[in-house]
Amino acid sequence: MKRIILSCLFIVFHFVALSQCAMCTKTAASLDDKSAKGLNTGIIYLAFMPLTLIIFIGVKWWKSNKDSI
């Protein structure tokens, strides 16, 4: 179970924190600190629901396959 949780956290961290498009990176670099933090918070806010759904579906799928084996 710990391995699944760590895998999910790694995936979330990878998509949210490390995957910024080039335009967002250049925009954030040209902004002051407060605006850049707001932009990053907005990106995380918008990515939260799809990532939560993906994790939820993955856990349900994993549990259903685990029970059938």
Beta strands, then each sheet from edge to edge (+ up, - down):
end
